[in-house]
Amino acid sequence: MAISTGLYSGIGSSESSSTVSGGRVMKEKLQDVVKNNKWKINNIHDDKCKPRPTQEIVKEALLKVGEDVKYSVSNWNCEHLATWCRYGKALSVQEPEPGDLIEFFREGYQHWAVYIGDGDVVHLVTPGISSSGASSTVSGASVGGQVQKEKLKDVVNGKDWRINNLHDHEQKPKPKKKIVKEALSMVGKAVDYSLTDRNCEHFATWCRYGKPESRQVCRWIHNLEFASGWFIWI
């Protein structure tokens, strides 16, 4: 009888956020995990990574059962666990391609960049933003900003991130080479940074779609209007 060992998080399966939550490695019946969903055998990295001997894979998986872990969509998810057991490396096929937008999760906001390949990103930063994307700029006033090219790993800085081409379902993105060209053409240039009109998300979406947009600004404005209305009502 087949047994599956998987990593489960405290978030739902439809959750797309890369925030960290509590997870636990569990041993369950394969049919209970499958339920009525489709599944397949997928030793996805066998063509480039030598798998461990079968008995060692099973042993490593069973040793993890019951272990509480910090679940992270981008750094330690169920795929990372499965590939670590099989290959001794935590791998994920969800690697960015040139032209992809990268969303970094910070405390209270999201930072955005354009992936240009070779482990590099281009993003709009302000004097209050380090390579980790941590910003002290919270007002809507314009301040001096600059477009910079940095290593993805330096901007990630141990935090969570994900590929998020958020408008692809409603807007046709530019060709990948053009997106990269547009981003690189701005590197080193000074830009008037505004939280509400010209922030890092505006820059990233302009590079990919030719139209600057920021959903988090829309959310902030909506929440502000709601809060203001509530204040007046009481």
N, C-alpha and C positions, 0 to 999 in steps of 0.2 A: 504493500500500500504506500502511495506516495506521500511524502511529508514535505512541506515547504517551510523555510525559515525566512521571515521578512522583517523589515524595519517599519514600524508604525509610528506616526506622529500624532500630536494632539490636534492637528488641523485636519479639515475634511479633505477628501480626495480631489475635490474641485477647487481647492484653494490654490491660487497662483502666486501668492506672496512668497518672498524668499526669507521672511523673518524667521528667527530661530525659535523653536518650541521644544517641549519635552517629547522624547521618543523612546520606544522600547523595542528590543529585538524579541520576536515571538516565534514559537514553533506551532504550526497549525496544519490541518489536513489541506492538501492541495485543492480538493473539491470545495472546501469551505471558503477558500480565498478566491477561487475562480467564480463561484456562484453561477450566474448566467452570462458572464462576460466572455469575450474571446481571449484566447491566450496562445502562445507558441513557445517552443524552445528557441532560445536566442543567445548562443554563446558568441556574442557580438564582436569580441576582440581576439578571437582565436587565430585570426589571420596575421596579427601583429604582436600578440603576447602569448607566451607559452603558459598554458594553464597548469596549475598544480596537479599532482596525482589525485584521483577521485577521492580516495580515503582521506587525504589531507584537507580537501575542500569541505567535505562533510564534517570533519573534526573541527575545523575553524568555525564553521557555521554554528555547530552545536555549542561550542565554547562561548559564543556570543549570546545565546538564548537567555532571556531574563535581564540582560544588561540595559540599564537606562543610559540614553545618550542624548546629546543636543542635536536634534533634527534640524537640518537646514537644507532647503531646496537646492541651493547653489553649492554648498560645501560638503554636506553629509546627508544624502537622501537614500532611499531604498536601492537605487542603482549603484551608488557608491559602495554600499554594504555588499551587494551581490558580486560586484566586480572585484572588491577586495578579497572576498572569500575565494573566488576562482583564480585570480591572477596575482594576488598579493599587492595589488594597487587599486586605489579608489579612483575609478574612472567614470566619466559621463560623456555620452555622445553629443550632449547639448553644448557644443563649443561654438563661439561666435564666428561669423564670417564677415569679411570686409563689407562695410555698409550697414551692419546691424547696429541698432540702438541699444545701449547698455544702461540699465536702471540700477542705481546703487541705493541701498536702503540705509538712511541715516535717521537719527533720532528726531522725529517730528517732520521730516520732509524726505524727498527723493532727489538725488543728484543724477544727472544724465550726461552721457558722452556718446561719441560715434566711434565704433571699432573700425580701424583702418587696416588691420592685418599685422602679422609679426609680433603679436602681443601688445600693440600700441593702440591708444585711444586719443581722440582729440575732444577737448571739452572747454567750455567757457567757465572761467573762474574769476573770483574777485580777490582783493587783498586779504579778505577774511577767510579765504578758502585755501587749505593746504592741499597737498597731493592726495590726501585721503578724502577730499571733498567736504570736509567739515567746515561749515560756514557760520560766521557770526553776523552775517547780513540778514536782518529780518524786516527791515522797513521797505516800503515801496519806492523810496527815493532812489534816483540814479546815482551810481558810484562808478569809479573806474574799474573796468574789468579787462581781462585779456584771454585770448584763445591760446591754449597750450596743448602740446603733444606730450603724453606721458605713457609709461607702461601701465597696462591694465592692472597688474598685480599691485602697483604702488597706489593706484586710486582705490582699489578694493580694500587694501590695508586691513585684511582680516574680517571685514564686514561682509554682509550678504549683498548679492547682486543677481541680476538675471538679464537674459536677452529679452527685449520687449519692443518689438516693432509694432507699437500700439495702434497705429492708424492703417495698417496694411489692408484691413478688411473693408475700408471705406475710401482709401486714397492709394493711387498707384505710385509706388516708390520710384525714384530715379534709378537708372542702371547703377550697379554696384561701383563701377569705376568712376562714375560721375559723382556719386556720393562721397567717395574717398577724396576725389580731386577737390570738390567744394570745401570739404573739411580742412584739407591740407593748405588750401589757398588762404585760409584765415589764420593759420598758426602764427603767433607772434603779434597779431594785430590787436590794438587797443579797441575796446568796445564799451559803450556806456551800458553798464549792467543795471537792470531794473528788475526787481523781484516780480513785478506784475506784467511787465511788457517785454523785457529782453533778459530772460534768465537762461540757465543751462539747458532746460527742456525746450525752450523756444529755439535755441541754437541747434540742438540735435535734430528736432523735427524739421527745421528749415533745410538742413543738410540732406535729409532723407527724402522729404516730400516737396520741398520748395515753398513751404508755407509754415511759418512759425506758429506753433500752438503749445499750450501748456494746460493740461487737464488738472494738475494740482492747483494752479491758480484759480481755475473755475470752481474747484471744490472749496478753496479758501474764501472766495468771494461769496459763494452760496452760504457757507457756514457763518460768515460775518454778517450777511444780510439777515439770516435767521436769528443770530444772537442779538442784533440791533433791534429787530422787530419784537423779540421777547422782552428786551429791556424796556422798550416803550410801553408794551402792554401792561407790565406790572407797575 
